[in-house]
Amino acid sequence: MGFSYERLWELTLKRRINKTSLRAGITNSTLSRLSKDETVSMEALARLCEALQCQLEEIIEYKLENKDRVE
């Protein structure tokens, strides 16, 4: 299980925004963590949403692993 930022990269491609433009709102280390689908702070995600004028669910997705699922 974990978070995926694939939606963020799809949104930036759709809007023709490059990673350099995203650095205006977040640090290089945060951008690197996003590229690796690692966790980042809610503050960083909020700054991205502000910069992109979007909702959180448009840039992040939580993916469940089926093997740990409790029924």
C-alpha positions as CSV (number, residue, x, y, z in Angstrom):
1,M,0.0,0.0,0.0
2,G,1.1,3.5,-0.5
3,F,0.6,6.8,-2.2
4,S,1.0,7.4,-5.9
5,Y,1.6,10.8,-7.5
6,E,0.9,9.5,-11.0
7,R,-2.1,11.8,-11.2
8,L,0.2,14.8,-10.5
9,W,2.5,13.9,-13.4
10,E,-0.5,13.3,-15.7
11,L,-1.9,16.7,-14.7
12,T,1.4,18.5,-15.4
13,L,1.7,16.8,-18.8
14,K,-1.9,17.8,-19.7
15,R,-1.2,21.4,-18.7
16,R,2.3,21.4,-20.2
17,I,3.9,22.2,-16.9
18,N,7.5,21.0,-16.4
19,K,9.1,20.0,-13.1
20,T,11.1,23.2,-12.9
21,S,7.9,25.2,-12.7
22,L,6.7,23.1,-9.8
23,R,9.9,24.1,-7.8
24,A,8.4,27.5,-7.2
25,G,6.1,26.1,-4.5
26,I,8.2,23.1,-3.2
27,T,11.8,22.2,-2.5
28,N,14.0,20.1,-4.7
29,S,14.0,17.3,-2.1
30,T,10.2,17.3,-2.0
31,L,10.1,17.1,-5.8
32,S,12.5,14.2,-5.6
33,R,10.3,12.4,-3.0
34,L,7.3,12.9,-5.2
35,S,9.1,11.4,-8.2
36,K,9.8,8.3,-6.1
37,D,6.2,8.0,-4.8
38,E,7.5,8.6,-1.2
39,T,5.5,10.4,1.4
40,V,5.6,14.2,1.6
41,S,4.0,16.7,4.0
42,M,0.4,17.8,3.7
43,E,1.8,21.4,3.6
44,A,3.8,20.5,0.4
45,L,0.7,18.9,-1.1
46,A,-1.4,22.0,-0.2
47,R,1.2,24.2,-1.9
48,L,1.0,22.1,-5.0
49,C,-2.8,22.3,-5.0
50,E,-2.6,26.1,-4.7
51,A,0.0,26.4,-7.5
52,L,-2.0,24.1,-9.8
53,Q,-5.4,25.3,-8.7
54,C,-6.7,21.8,-8.1
55,Q,-8.0,19.5,-5.5
56,L,-5.9,16.9,-3.6
57,E,-7.5,13.9,-5.2
58,E,-6.4,15.3,-8.6
59,I,-2.7,14.8,-7.7
60,I,-2.5,11.9,-5.3
61,E,-4.0,8.4,-5.1
62,Y,-3.9,5.9,-2.2
63,K,-3.3,2.3,-3.5
64,L,-4.3,-0.7,-1.4
65,E,-2.5,-4.0,-1.5
66,N,-4.9,-6.9,-1.6
67,K,-2.8,-9.3,0.5
68,D,-3.2,-7.2,3.7
69,R,-6.9,-6.6,3.4
70,V,-9.1,-7.5,6.3
71,E,-12.7,-8.6,5.5
